[in-house]
């Protein structure tokens, strides 16, 4: 099927072993539909799932030409699927994605109620301005992720990303690895538990920042102008001007205090306190 709005306005429909592709180059194949089940199908055309209420996709593929695939939709379940077009998910509610591959710049903007499990993602500006997020066993590669998100829990994941969690609020990351520069600037209520953090100038200008038993590797100029309570289990290259709170660390190569507001306590302790 390659025509414009091929299955527009459908209800209670199953699409199995179908291809949305061809010379007519039509758009919006299933727009304004409800209770749609898609299995073993291929999407190579733009905007297939807009304004869908009730969408299940399994073992399917959305190519890099399947632009802005799922917008303004709700009650979404996706498993074992390639989601490979730019801006794949936006302005959606109540979505679960499992065991899938995401290659999609600007993925997941303004999405509320999203669960990602056992999934890989490559994306710039991943999940910007989204809320009520749960990520488990996710591997992410891409810059500027989780900006302006709120109410987010991430567990057992690897995040290869710079400028992550800027302006984020009420975020908890557990048992995860975060590789990237300028982590968490301007965040509020960011909590990192049993995490490994790598990269320059992490966790600056934060409010209500908490680190519990975290490793910090190749981290310098950390915690600048932050309100922080932290227990760190590895030496830190340098700590700069924490505003308030307590930082327990086994060693710090340099402690920089060059503003009068810097009153956060730094406790050098070989053992976590």
Buried (B, 14 or more C-beta within 10 A) or exposed (E): BBBEBBBEEBEEEEBEEBEBBEEEEBBBBBBBBBBBBBBEBBBBBBBBBBBBBBBBBBBBBBBEBBBBBBBBBBBBBBBBBBBBBBBBBBBBBBBBBBBBBBBBBBBBBBBBBBBBBBBBBBBBBBBBBBBBBBBBBBBBBBBBBBBBBBBBBBBBBBBBBBBBBBBBBBBBBBEBBBBBBBBBBBBBBBBBBBBBBBBBBBBBBBBBBBBBEBBBBEBBBBBBBBBBBBBBBBBBBBBBBBBBBBBBBBEBEEBBBEEEEBEBEBEEEEEEE
